[in-house]
Amino acid sequence: MMIDTPLVIARKTYHSRLLVGSGKYKNLTQTKLATEAAQADIITVSIRRTNIGQNKNEPNLLDVISPDKYTILPNTAGCYNAKDAVRTCQLARELLGGHNLVKLEVLGDEKTLYPNIVETLSAAQILFDDGFDIMVYTSDDPIVTKELENIGCVAVMPLASLIGSGQGIINPTNIKLIKEHANVPVLVDAGIGCASDATKAMELGCDGVLMNSAIANANNPILMASAMKYAVIAGRKSFIAGRMMKKAYASASSPMEDLI
């Protein structure tokens, strides 16, 4: 029987396996309410697009998403080369008082927002050497994710499908392969569209799911945040419980012995 283990990232244990973004909401109040409904522990923040103190005269996300309650995960969204990504992480560390946990993403082009793996590998090595704990957005290539793990990334985050597309998991076989060979947490990142997508990711054995658009772009973001919370919990329980074996033919649910 499989026994569940907690989610540990960079030596810290988390109760929730749902990670959420902080962008795309209509205002900070909705951001706050949706985050609370998701009951997430880790909140991603785009340093290039969101004010967390660098702009003194603008609303500050940290006024509604407190670092005392949540783990703030600065990300490098909008970066297209290693140099910009590294500089963004260093800015985040300064703004957050020495915070070393970051989400690295280096994009390849504006149309697909697919990761540029060459630049991602380069940035990961520089950041690791600089003392950062790196969670990294990457393609669903098992070889690449292993290379990122070997560099020292504390979690690998393969995409389910293109960022913001809502297409769900288009290559479950690769996600499963990545998980089978990884010695660090594997979290599906990007492409989740509905609760069943999140459940599927967890049933594949993933350690967690990160999403933003699926919640923020829903007709009712707060209700969707709650749905995603339960979807991740259900998927994890299903994975730990172990699904029944698929069979080619029917199998009666009731015993066949002693029939009248």
Backbone as a ProteinNet text record, in pm:
[ID]
protein_1_A
[PRIMARY]
MMIDTPLVIARKTYHSRLLVGSGKYKNLTQTKLATEAAQADIITVSIRRTNIGQNKNEPNLLDVISPDKYTILPNTAGCYNAKDAVRTCQLARELLGGHNLVKLEVLGDEKTLYPNIVETLSAAQILFDDGFDIMVYTSDDPIVTKELENIGCVAVMPLASLIGSGQGIINPTNIKLIKEHANVPVLVDAGIGCASDATKAMELGCDGVLMNSAIANANNPILMASAMKYAVIAGRKSFIAGRMMKKAYASASSPMEDLI
[TERTIARY]
84.8	0	88.6	58.7	135.2	96.6	195.7	172.2	206	118.8	141.2	255	326.3	433.2	405.9	452.9	425	501.6	455	525.1	634.3	757.3	871.2	947.4	962.2	1036.8	1139.6	1264	1373.3	1369.1	1351.6	1359.7	1239.3	1136.3	1017.2	897.7	816.9	699.7	575.6	496.8	375	253.8	143.6	21.3	-60.7	-56.8	-134.3	-45.7	-101.9	-31	-79.1	-163.7	-210.6	-134	-64.2	6.3	-70.2	-84.4	-163.5	-85.9	-125.3	-66.6	-143.8	-89.7	-151.1	-191.6	-177.2	-208.8	-346.5	-387.8	-507.6	-640.1	-636.5	-760.1	-800.4	-928.6	-975.8	-928	-896.5	-843.1	-780.1	-715.1	-646	-742.5	-862.5	-961	-997.2	-1019	-1049.7	-930.1	-811	-690.3	-688	-715.2	-714.4	-818.8	-941.2	-1050.3	-1028.1	-979	-953.1	-838.7	-736.7	-623.2	-667.3	-751.6	-803.7	-890.2	-971.2	-1057.3	-976.4	-864	-777.8	-703.9	-687.7	-612.4	-471.9	-411.6	-275.2	-175.4	-58.4	50.3	149.8	163.7	263.4	193.2	231.5	170.9	279.9	263.7	363.2	334.8	442.1	432.2	528.7	476.8	561.3	626	754.8	826.3	824.5	817.9	820.5	684	578.2	443.6	365.7	413.1	337	418.1	353.8	422.4	425	545.1	560.2	649.2	649.4	726.6	821	844.5	937.7	879.3	743.6	676.2	598.7	653	601.7	462	425.1	297.8	186.7	209.9	109.1	62.4	-59.4	-106.2	-7.4	15.8	116.3	46	80.5	20.2	39.6	151.8	183	92.5	14.4	-82.8	-202.6	-227	-339.9	-293.3	-172.3	-112.7	11.6	-6.7	101.2	208	335.7	444.8	446.6	377	367.9	275.6	183.6	86.8	120.2	173.1	200.2	349.8	393	526.6	516	580.7	581	685.8	641.6	731.7	751.2	855.7	881	908.8	851.8	881.9	934.1	995.3	1060	977.1	844.7	755.7	789.1	791.7	823.4	969.5	1052.4	1195	1219.7	1302.4	1329.7	1477.9	1555.1	1694.9	1742	1852.1	1903.4	1943.3	2001.7	2048.1	1933.5	1822.6	1708.3	1647.1	1642.2	1584.5	1666.4	1797.5	1885.9	1872.5	1869.5	1856.1	1722.1	1617.3	1485.5	1484.4	1546.7	1554.5	1635.3	1741.1	1822.6	1744.9	1663.1	1577.7	1475.9	1417.2	1318.8	1380.6	1501.2	1568.3	1592.7	1625.4	1647.3	1516.2	1410.1	1280.7	1222.2	1251.4	1192.5	1289.7	1392.2	1480.3	1562.4	1617	1704.7	1635.2	1511.6	1431.7	1497.4	1527.3	1602.2	1517.9	1392.9	1308.8	1247.6	1274.2	1224.8	1172	1084.5	1040.1	1103.7	1187.8	1256.8	1175	1147.9	1092.1	1154.5	1211.2	1269.2	1194.5	1126.2	1036	1107.4	1051.1	1112.5	1055.2	923.5	859.9	727.4	676.1	555.8	428.1	431.1	310.7	278	377.4	352.6	390.5	476.7	531.9	596.2	642.4	710.1	847.7	896.4	1025.5	1142.9	1236.1	1363.6	1457.5	1477.2	1549.6	1697.3	1758.1	1900.6	1922.5	1840.8	1853.2	1810.7	1713	1669.4	1781.4	1848.6	1959.9	2071.6	2101.6	2206.8	2170.6	2046.2	2002.7	1999.6	1956	1948.8	2086.4	2187.3	2322.2	2373.2	2349.2	2393.8	2323.6	2193.6	2116.6	2155.6	2177.9	2220.5	2354.7	2446.9	2578.1	2567.8	2459.9	2437.5	2355.2	2325	2259	2107.7	2047.1	1901.5	1848.6	1726.2	1650.7	1555.6	1573.4	1508.2	1400.3	1278.6	1170.2	1162.4	1159.3	1182.7	1073	1018.6	922.8	998.4	950.5	1024.5	931.2	986.7	910.1	886.2	802.1	772	868.7	995	1101.5	1171.5	1164.5	1226.2	1377.3	1443.5	1589	1621.8	1547.4	1570.1	1542.6	1431.2	1399	1506.2	1564.7	1671.7	1795.9	1826.1	1939.7	1919.6	1798.3	1768.9	1780.1	1735.3	1752	1900.7	1979.8	2123.2	2195.6	2147.9	2205.6	2184.1	2069.1	2039.6	1904.1	1817.2	1682.2	1607.3	1531.5	1462.2	1326.9	1277.8	1154.1	1153.6	1098.9	1083.1	935	902.8	763.4	732.8	713.9	682	543.3	529.8	399.2	304.6	177.1	73.1	38.1	31.6	12.5	49.5	27.5	75.2	14.1	94.3	51.6	-78.1	-175	-299.5	-391.7	-357.8	-437.8	-558	-550.2	-659.2	-680.2	-578.1	-591.7	-579	-536.1	-517.2	-386.7	-376.1	-252	-253.7	-170.9	-172	-72.8	18.4	116.3	135	33.9	43	154.8	190.3	297.1	428.7	460.2	585.5	583.5	469.4	459	484.7	428.8	449	594.5	659.1	800.9	887.2	856.6	932.3	921.8	801	780.3	852.5	850	912	1062.8	1125.4	1271.3	1322.6	1231.9	1273.1	1299	1396.1	1424.9	1391.8	1327.3	1278.1	1129.9	1054.3	912.4	886.9	782.1	736.8	599.9	588.3	462.2	421.6	302.3	254.2	228.7	277.1	267.9	222.4	115.4	66.9	-26.9	-136.9	-228.9	-349.7	-353.4	-469.3	-591.3	-706.3	-824.1	-941.6	-951.5	-1065.7	-1023	-1114.2	-1080.6	-1034.6	-1096.3	-1058	-914	-865.3	-724.1	-631.7	-666.6	-584.6	-585.8	-702.9	-713.2	-629	-633.9	-555.2	-406.2	-359.7	-217.9	-177.3	-261.6	-230.1	-239.2	-333.1	-345.6	-227.4	-157.5	-35.4	80.8	61	164.5	238.3	196.6	265.2	251	348.4	350.3	265.3	229.5	148.3	113.4	30.8	-13.5	-8.4	43.2	42.5	-50.4	-135.7	-225.5	-257.4	-292.6	-338.5	-460.3	-442.8	-551	-677	-662.4	-779.3	-870.1	-812.2	-891.1	-930	-831.9	-857.3	-949.6	-946.7	-1028.4	-1163.2	-1191.5	-1321.1	-1431.2	-1553.1	-1665	-1678.7	-1648.2	-1649.9	-1516.2	-1416	-1282.3	-1276.9	-1354.1	-1348.2	-1403.4	-1514.1	-1570	-1475.9	-1413.3	-1319.6	-1197.7	-1151.6	-1038.5	-1070.5	-1191.5	-1234.4	-1242.6	-1294.5	-1303.3	-1164.7	-1068.1	-932.1	-868.8	-899.9	-849.4	-893.5	-1021.9	-1074.5	-1028.7	-1010.4	-964.2	-824.3	-736.8	-600.4	-601.9	-683	-693.6	-746	-852.5	-911.1	-812	-739.6	-642.4	-530.8	-485.3	-379.1	-428.1	-547.7	-603.5	-623.5	-669.5	-689.1	-557.1	-452.6	-320.4	-268.4	-281.3	-231.6	-312.9	-444.1	-529.4	-496.6	-459.7	-428.1	-553.1	-560.1	-679.4	-688.3	-808.3	-829.2	-763.6	-732	-675	-783.1	-745.9	-838.4	-852.2	-972.3	-999.3	-1063.6	-1042.6	-1098.1	-1247.2	-1292.5	-1431.9	-1496.5	-1628.2	-1703.4	-1669.3	-1685.4	-1665.4	-1777.4	-1863.2	-1979.2	-1939	-2013	-1984.9	-2029.4	-2134.5	-2187	-2130.3	-2115.6	-2064.9	-2156.9	-2095.1	-2172.1	-2209.4	-2152.8	-2180.9	-2318.8	-2376.5	-2501.4	-2615.8	-2621.6	-2732.2	-2861.1	-2974.5	-3102.8	-3144.6
-119.3	0	124.7	218	342.5	434.6	495.2	589	728.8	823.5	959.9	1024.2	1112.1	1189.1	1337	1425	1568.3	1627.2	1740.2	1814.8	1898.6	1871.7	1945	2008.3	2139.5	2212.6	2299.6	2281.1	2359.4	2353.8	2233.4	2203.5	2253.9	2303.8	2351.5	2264.3	2228.7	2143.7	2229.3	2190.6	2263.3	2171.6	2228	2149.9	2139.9	2243	2243.6	2208.4	2128.4	2093.3	2177	2273.2	2367.6	2498.5	2538.1	2665.2	2755.8	2881.6	2971.6	3097.2	3154.7	3280.5	3398.6	3516	3637.7	3735.8	3697.1	3787.8	3764.4	3854.5	3843	3867.8	3891.4	3921.5	4066.4	4098.2	4232.2	4335.7	4292.3	4383.7	4303.1	4372.2	4303.8	4236	4288.8	4225	4086.7	4076.8	3946.3	3852.3	3905.3	3825.1	3765	3847.3	3803.9	3695.2	3716.6	3623.5	3489.3	3493.4	3369.7	3291.7	3361.6	3295.6	3228.6	3296.3	3237.8	3115.3	3122.4	3009.9	2888.7	2912.6	2803.7	2737.7	2811.1	2764.5	2716.8	2791	2761.3	2816.1	2755.4	2803.6	2887.8	2857.7	2923.7	3006	3132.9	3225.5	3279.8	3261.1	3314.3	3461.1	3535.9	3679.8	3715.4	3776	3821.2	3953.8	3951.4	4071.4	4179.5	4140.6	4238.5	4303.3	4246.2	4296.2	4334.4	4296.2	4315.3	4395.6	4490	4572.3	4502.7	4475.9	4423.1	4515.9	4641.4	4740.5	4821.7	4777.1	4851.6	4983.7	4991.8	5115.8	5169.9	5266.9	5312.9	5373.6	5429	5499.9	5416	5284.7	5196.6	5095.4	5038.3	4934.8	4819.2	4771.8	4667.7	4534.1	4434.1	4301.3	4247.3	4278.1	4223.3	4279.2	4383	4434.6	4341.1	4257.8	4163.4	4018.1	3992.5	3857.9	3868.2	3847.4	3874.5	3765	3803.1	3704.9	3633.9	3688.4	3621.1	3499.7	3499.8	3390.8	3297.9	3353.1	3276.8	3278.4	3175.4	3177.9	3247.4	3360.8	3435.6	3375.3	3338.7	3277	3372.4	3455.2	3545.4	3464.9	3508.5	3439.7	3537.1	3480.7	3563.6	3569.3	3565.2	3575.3	3699	3683.5	3795.7	3804.9	3714.1	3713.5	3618.5	3662.9	3583.2	3546.8	3575.6	3533.2	3516.4	3445.5	3413.1	3537.7	3635.1	3756	3828.4	3847.4	3917.1	3836.9	3704.9	3620	3626.3	3621.5	3627.9	3762.3	3869.9	4003.1	4017.2	3961.1	3967.6	3893.8	3778.4	3702.7	3777.1	3842.9	3919.5	4038.7	4102.3	4211.9	4161	4045.4	3987.6	3957.9	3904.8	3874.9	4001.5	4108.4	4235.8	4290.5	4285.2	4337.5	4258.2	4128.2	4040.3	4005.8	4086.4	4073.2	3946.6	3906.8	3789.6	3660	3666.9	3549.8	3478.3	3348.7	3276.7	3184.6	3158.4	3068.2	3144.6	3098.7	3166.4	3064.3	3112.8	3031.5	3088.1	3006.6	3046.9	3007.6	3103.9	3072.9	3166.7	3107.1	3183.4	3142.3	3237	3206.2	3211.2	3134.8	3127.8	3226.8	3247.8	3343.3	3388.1	3498.2	3558.9	3485.1	3410.2	3343.6	3219.7	3137.1	3012.1	3019.4	3115	3124.1	2991.7	2917.3	2790.6	2820.5	2736.3	2766.4	2754.8	2848.5	2841.1	2759.2	2634.9	2543.2	2579	2623.4	2659.9	2772.7	2876.8	2989.3	2950.2	2861.4	2815.1	2741.1	2652.4	2577.1	2672.4	2770.8	2867.8	2948.6	2998.5	3077.7	2994.4	2869.9	2782.1	2763.2	2745	2725.3	2851.3	2966.5	3093	3116	3094.1	3116.5	3017.5	2893.5	2794.9	2835.9	2878.9	2921.9	3045.3	3121.6	3244	3217.4	3091	3056.2	3053.4	3057.7	3055	2911.4	2899.4	2774.5	2789.6	2705.8	2728.8	2625.7	2674.5	2596.2	2639.5	2544.7	2582.9	2534	2628.8	2600.3	2545	2433.5	2369.1	2294.1	2242.1	2157.5	2021.2	1940.5	1808.5	1702.9	1737.8	1649	1587.4	1455.4	1392.1	1412.5	1424.7	1445	1585.5	1682.8	1821.3	1837.2	1780.5	1794.4	1729.9	1621.4	1557.3	1645.9	1710.9	1802.6	1918.3	1970.4	2079.7	2032.1	1911.4	1854.5	1838.7	1792.1	1772.5	1904.4	2013.4	2145.3	2183.3	2141.5	2173	2235.5	2236.5	2291.9	2211.3	2279.2	2212.6	2156.6	2194.5	2138.9	2163.7	2067.7	2086.2	2099.5	2187.3	2224	2215.6	2093.9	2078.9	2131.5	2189.1	2240.6	2125.5	2148.5	2054.7	2083.4	2211.2	2262.3	2410.4	2482	2619.6	2707.4	2799.6	2890.3	2960.8	2954	3026.1	2966.6	2849.1	2790.5	2713	2660.3	2580.8	2448.6	2399.6	2275.8	2150.1	2165.7	2048.8	1977.6	1854.6	1778.1	1708.6	1755.5	1700.4	1586.5	1569.8	1461.1	1393	1320.8	1258.9	1156.5	1091.2	990.7	1053.5	1170.6	1236.5	1286.1	1337.7	1383.2	1266.6	1152.6	1034.6	990	994.7	958.9	1053.2	1181.3	1279.5	1248	1220.2	1189.9	1062	960.6	832.5	844	939.1	949.9	1065.3	1144.2	1263.1	1231.1	1299.1	1291.1	1422.1	1512.2	1638	1647.1	1733.6	1745.8	1783.7	1723.7	1753.5	1818.7	1940.9	2014.4	2054	2016.8	2056.2	2206.2	2272	2417.3	2455.7	2532.1	2589.8	2495.7	2552.7	2480.1	2419.7	2419.8	2366.6	2453.9	2389.4	2466.5	2447	2328.2	2298.6	2202.2	2174.9	2094.2	1953.2	1894.4	1758.6	1753.1	1862.7	1867.1	1858.9	1930.4	1929.1	1791.2	1729.3	1594.7	1497.2	1506.7	1417.6	1432.1	1555	1576.6	1506.5	1514.7	1451.4	1299.4	1249.5	1104.9	1045.9	1128.7	1083.1	1070.9	1120.4	1111.1	1239.4	1348	1475.7	1520	1598.2	1644.3	1767.9	1834.7	1954.3	2010.7	2114.1	2181.2	2331.6	2403.9	2549.8	2601.1	2697.3	2754.4	2899.6	2973.4	3111.1	3136.8	3121.6	3154.1	3073.7	2945.9	2860.3	2915.5	2981.5	3041.4	3184.3	3266	3409	3435.7	3349.8	3371.7	3299.6	3229.6	3164.4	3268.6	3231.7	3324.4	3363	3267.1	3291.6	3245.7	3333	3292.8	3236.7	3292.8	3247.4	3106.5	3078.2	2943.4	2844.9	2886.7	2798.5	2769.8	2867.3	2845.2	2736	2739.3	2635.6	2500.1	2498.1	2373.1	2314.1	2397.9	2350.4	2293.5	2353.2	2299.9	2155.1	2131.1	1996.4	1901	1952.5	1869.1	1814	1899.3	1856.4	1754.8	1780.4	1686.6	1552.1	1554	1429.8	1352.1	1422	1355	1290.1	1358.5	1302.3	1178.1	1185.9	1070.6	952.6	980.9	875.8	807.8	889.4	833.9	746.5	793.9	717.7	589.4	599	481.5	373.3	414.3	317.7	276.1	308.5	277.5	128	80.9	-58.4	-84.4	-208.3	-244.8	-241.1	-193.9	-196	-338.9	-375.3	-510.2	-504	-608.1	-613.5	-645.6	-714	-756.8	-716	-733.6	-696	-785.4	-730.5	-805.8	-766.2	-862.9	-832.2	-771.7	-671.1	-606.8	-692.7	-771.2	-855.5	-996.3	-1068.4	-1206.1	-1295.3	-1392.3	-1484.4	-1613.8	-1635.4	-1756.8	-1750.9	-1868.7	-1884.6	-1801.8	-1795.7	-1724.5	-1803.9	-1736.7	-1805	-1844.9
0	0	0	-90.5	-97	18	78.9	188.7	139.8	165.8	120.4	198.3	131.5	194.2	168.5	254.6	236.1	118.9	72.7	-31.7	33.5	-3.6	50.3	-65.6	-60	-162.1	-92.5	-129	-69.4	83	133.3	277.3	356.1	290.9	359.2	321.3	420.1	397.7	375	274.6	240.8	255.2	301.3	321	193.3	110.9	-13	-131.3	-221.7	-345.3	-462.9	-435.1	-536.6	-521.4	-626.8	-631.2	-726.7	-692.2	-775.5	-811.9	-924	-967	-912	-930	-875.5	-984.3	-1110.8	-1219.5	-1279	-1366.9	-1450.7	-1377.8	-1247.7	-1176.5	-1202.7	-1182.6	-1215.5	-1115.3	-992.1	-892	-778.6	-686.3	-577.3	-481.2	-469.6	-381.9	-434.6	-563.7	-622.4	-611	-627.4	-608.5	-468.4	-370.7	-231.3	-206.2	-253.3	-227.2	-297.6	-419.7	-492.8	-429.7	-386.1	-321.1	-191.8	-117.1	6.8	-22.5	-128.5	-162.7	-207.8	-272.1	-317.8	-201.4	-93.3	23	-17.1	-109	-152.4	-51.4	-47.5	38	-40.3	-170.5	-254	-361.6	-373.3	-467.8	-559.3	-690.2	-783	-813.9	-832.4	-859	-971.2	-1076.7	-1185.6	-1147	-1125.9	-1081.8	-1188.5	-1314.3	-1423.2	-1446.4	-1384.9	-1412.2	-1287	-1171.6	-1048.1	-947.7	-883.7	-785.2	-648.8	-599.1	-463.1	-379.9	-419.9	-345.9	-430.2	-555.2	-639.6	-689.4	-693.2	-732.7	-612.1	-546	-417.2	-425.5	-539.5	-550.6	-612.8	-627.9	-685.6	-581.6	-599.8	-507.7	-500.1	-379.9	-355.6	-330.9	-409.3	-394.3	-253.1	-192.5	-60.2	48.8	15.3	111.9	127	25.6	32.5	36	-12.5	-8.6	78.8	206.5	301.1	299.4	294.3	305.3	439.8	538.2	668.1	661.4	564.9	551.4	435.6	328.3	206.6	173	102.6	44.1	-90.9	-102.5	-227.9	-320.1	-440.3	-537.5	-655	-651.9	-764.2	-890.3	-1001.6	-1127.2	-1231.2	-1333.1	-1435.3	-1562.3	-1549.1	-1664.7	-1745.7	-1876.1	-1963.7	-2001.1	-1948.1	-1982.9	-2100.7	-2195	-2314.5	-2327.7	-2224.5	-2225.6	-2081.8	-2067.2	-1934.4	-1856.9	-1924	-1856.9	-1788	-1858.1	-1799.5	-1685.2	-1701	-1596.8	-1469.2	-1483.6	-1367.2	-1297.6	-1374.6	-1316.4	-1242.7	-1297.6	-1234.6	-1101.1	-1096.6	-971.1	-866	-908.5	-813.8	-759.6	-844.1	-799	-697.8	-725.8	-634.2	-499.1	-499.3	-373	-292.3	-359.5	-290.4	-234.3	-314.3	-270.4	-153.9	-150.7	-49.7	63.1	78.1	193.4	197.9	84.7	82.5	47.4	0.9	-37.1	-155.7	-140.7	-244.1	-330.9	-292.1	-371.2	-487.4	-610.6	-729.8	-829.5	-916.5	-1029.2	-1155.5	-1217.1	-1338.6	-1460.5	-1546.4	-1676.9	-1778.8	-1882.7	-1993	-2119.1	-2179.9	-2290.7	-2425.6	-2519.5	-2651.6	-2750.8	-2747.1	-2837.4	-2777.8	-2830.8	-2774.6	-2814.2	-2923.3	-2970.2	-2888	-2860.1	-2787.4	-2640.6	-2603.6	-2467.9	-2425.8	-2524.8	-2498.1	-2439.1	-2347.9	-2284.9	-2382	-2369.2	-2440.5	-2352.8	-2387.9	-2300.7	-2289.9	-2397.9	-2393.2	-2293.1	-2301.1	-2209	-2066.9	-2055.7	-1923.6	-1852.7	-1922.3	-1863	-1820	-1903.4	-1871.2	-1747	-1741.8	-1627.2	-1499.7	-1512.2	-1394.8	-1332.6	-1415	-1362.6	-1293	-1352.4	-1292.5	-1159.2	-1156.5	-1034.1	-924.3	-961	-861.5	-800.7	-884.1	-835.1	-746.3	-763.5	-685.1	-559.4	-533.2	-408	-410.4	-528.7	-538.4	-529.8	-477.2	-484.1	-602.6	-703.7	-832.8	-861.3	-876.8	-935	-1080.6	-1173.8	-1312.6	-1407.1	-1482.7	-1590	-1709.2	-1763	-1870	-1963.6	-2070.2	-2161.4	-2096.5	-2159.7	-2104.3	-2158.5	-2163	-2210.2	-2089.1	-2070.3	-1952.3	-1943.5	-2058.4	-2057.6	-2007.1	-2053.8	-2011	-1861.9	-1814.6	-1672.5	-1585.8	-1633.7	-1556.8	-1554	-1664.5	-1667.9	-1570.1	-1563.9	-1470.9	-1326.1	-1300.3	-1166.6	-1132.9	-1229.5	-1206.1	-1180.2	-1239.2	-1211.3	-1065.6	-1010.6	-871.1	-846.8	-949.3	-931	-825.9	-740.9	-630.3	-672.7	-790.3	-845.2	-994.6	-1069.3	-1213.9	-1243.6	-1340.7	-1365.7	-1515	-1565.7	-1708.1	-1740.7	-1860.1	-1901.1	-1933.8	-1905.9	-1949.8	-2095	-2126.7	-2262.6	-2257.8	-2364.3	-2371.2	-2262.3	-2211.4	-2105.3	-2143.2	-2053.6	-2074.9	-2179.4	-2233.7	-2341.5	-2290.1	-2168	-2114	-2184.7	-2254.9	-2332	-2245.6	-2121	-2035.9	-2066.5	-2019.6	-2036.1	-2172.2	-2263.8	-2398.3	-2416	-2320.9	-2333	-2198	-2150.4	-2017.7	-2005.8	-2115.9	-2110.4	-2068.5	-2125.4	-2089	-1945	-1900.2	-1762	-1667.7	-1699.4	-1615.6	-1616.7	-1732.5	-1741.8	-1659.1	-1666.4	-1588.1	-1439.4	-1394.4	-1252.9	-1212.1	-1295.5	-1262	-1244.2	-1312.4	-1308.6	-1222.5	-1167.2	-1091.7	-945.2	-889.3	-745.7	-674.7	-746.2	-689	-722.7	-654.1	-685.6	-830.9	-887.2	-1023.4	-1013.4	-1063	-1057.4	-1197.9	-1238.7	-1370.2	-1370.9	-1475	-1483.5	-1623.3	-1632.6	-1758.6	-1832.6	-1881.2	-1967.2	-1899.2	-1765.9	-1695.5	-1726.8	-1756.3	-1791.7	-1698.7	-1638.5	-1552.6	-1443.1	-1352.1	-1235.7	-1273.4	-1375	-1413.8	-1465.3	-1525.9	-1569	-1448.5	-1343.6	-1222.3	-1158	-1153.8	-1097.5	-1177.9	-1309.6	-1395.7	-1368.4	-1352.7	-1323.5	-1195.2	-1093.8	-966.4	-976.8	-1056.4	-1073.6	-1149.5	-1226.6	-1292.6	-1194.5	-1072.8	-971.2	-944.5	-1010	-988.6	-843.7	-800	-661	-638.5	-745.5	-731.3	-867.1	-865.8	-987.9	-965.5	-1063	-1057.4	-1166.5	-1132.7	-1231.9	-1198.6	-1302	-1285.9	-1373.7	-1506.4	-1599.8	-1573.5	-1539	-1518.4	-1409.2	-1312.2	-1204.3	-1240	-1273.5	-1295.6	-1414.2	-1517	-1636	-1630.5	-1521.3	-1506.5	-1488.4	-1518.8	-1497.6	-1351	-1264	-1119.6	-1061.9	-1061.3	-1018.1	-876.3	-787	-647.6	-634.5	-702.2	-700.8	-769.2	-880.1	-949.6	-863.2	-788.2	-698.2	-597.7	-544.5	-450.8	-520.1	-643.6	-718.8	-742.3	-773.7	-798.8	-671.8	-559.8	-432.5	-414.9	-433.2	-413.7	-523.6	-645.4	-756.1	-729	-678.2	-647	-533	-431.6	-319.7	-368.3	-450.3	-500.6	-586	-673	-758.7	-679.7	-576.9	-493.6	-418.9	-363.3	-291.7	-387.2	-507.8	-606.8	-642	-659.3	-690.7	-577.6	-455.7	-340.9	-321.7	-342.9	-326.4	-428.9	-550	-654.6	-731	-856.8	-936.3	-963.9	-988.9	-1028.4	-1164.1	-1190	-1319.1	-1426.5	-1544.7	-1656.6	-1708.5	-1749.2	-1798.1	-1935.8	-2012.7	-2147	-2146.7	-2039.4	-2034.9	-1903.7	-1899.4	-1780.3	-1662.1	-1543.5	-1419.2	-1325.1	-1287.4	-1205.2	-1072.2	-1030.6	-902.7	-785.7	-805.9	-698.4	-710.3	-597.7	-601.5	-683.7	-751.3	-835.5	-763.8	-643.2	-568.2	-502.6	-481.3	-406.4	-465.3	-595.5	-658.8	-645.6	-632.1	-626.4	-768.1
[MASK]
++++++++++++++++++++++++++++++++++++++++++++++++++++++++++++++++++++++++++++++++++++++++++++++++++++++++++++++++++++++++++++++++++++++++++++++++++++++++++++++++++++++++++++++++++++++++++++++++++++++++++++++++++++++++++++++++++++++++++++++++++++++++++++++++++++

